[in-house]
Amino acid sequence: QVQLLESGGGLVQPGGSLRLSCAASGNIFNSKSMGWYRQAPGKERELVTYITSASNTVYTDSVKGRFTIWRDNAKNTVYLQMNNLKREDTAVYYCNKLGAMDYDSWGQGTQVTVSS
């Protein structure tokens, strides 16, 4: 059974920082590229960044230089450090395997709200 548990979201002012964590069950984490996705109100879920099993990383242009993804394979956990947050980063953030589809299992996500 796939289990994904995201945490670390919250309310932060523009320019602030948050660190998200995602604990994943082994069957989805092991030897797989993992990604952070987000869904803003009224928008489609989008892939923000991902990390390969070899810890190579890719970021969407809007978060380059502000977000950092890394993984702890011993803990089956992937992290997302978000700095210099902007209002447009407001969304529910999810983690999942790279290429996850709507019909795949997803966690409950963690809400990130950037507002003054």
N, C-alpha and C positions, 0 to 999 in steps of 0.2 A: 504494500500500500504506500502510495506517495504521500509524504508529509512535508509540508513547507510552512515554516513559522517565521514571519517577518516581524521585526520589532525596531524601535528606536525613533519612530516618527514623532512629530509634535508641531507646536506652533513656534515659529522663529521669525525674527525681524529680517528684512532684506539685508544682505551682507553677512548674515549669521551662518552657523554651521550645524550640521547634524551628522550622526553616524548611524547608519542602518545595519542591522544584522539579519541574516537569514540562516536558520538551521534547517537543513534538508535531510531527508532520509537517504540512506546509503544508495538505494537503488536508483536514485535520480542524480546523485552528486558524483558518484565514483566515475572517474575517467570521462567526465562529460564537461563540455563548456557550459558555464552557468551565466545567466544574465540577470540584470535588473531591468524591469519594465516599469512604466508608469501610465496611469490613466487619469487625465484631467477631466473635470466635469464636461459632459457633452462631447468628449473626444474619444477617438479610438485608443486602445492601449498601444503603447509604442515601446520599442526596445531602446533603452538609454545607453547601456554598456554591457559588455560581456567579457568573460575571462575564460581562456582555454584551460585544459587540464595541465598544460605546461606553463600556465600563468602569463600567457600573452594576453594583452588587453586591447580592446577597441572601444571607442567612445563616439557617440553621436556629436556632431559639431557643436550643438548648443551647450554641451556640458564639458567640452574639452578644456583642460586647465583648471577646472573647478571641482570635478568629481574624480574620485579614485576608487577603483574596485580591487579587492584582493580576496584570497581564499585561504582557509586553514583546512587542509585536507584531513588532518587528524581529528578535527572537530566537525567535519562535514558542514562547515559554515562559510558563507560568503558575506563580505562586508561592502559597504558603500559609504565612503567619507564624502560629504557634500559641503563644500565651502563656498563662500560668497554667493549664498542662495539668492535667487531672484523670485519675484512674484510668479513668474511663468513656470517655476519649478513646482508650484502647488499641484499636488496630485496624490493619488493613492499609489504607493510603490509596492511592487511585487517582485519576487525572485522566482526563477524557474530555469529549466534547461534552455539552452539556446534553441530557437525554433519551436518553442512550445506553442500549441494552438489553443483556441478557445475551448476545445473539447477535452484538452488535457486537464489534469488536476491542478488547481491553484490554491495557494493559501489565502488567508483573509486580507492580506496586504497591510500596510501601515500608512496612515495618513500623514502627509507632510503639507503644512500650511505656512506659506511665507507671506507675512502681512505685518504692517506697522500698526 
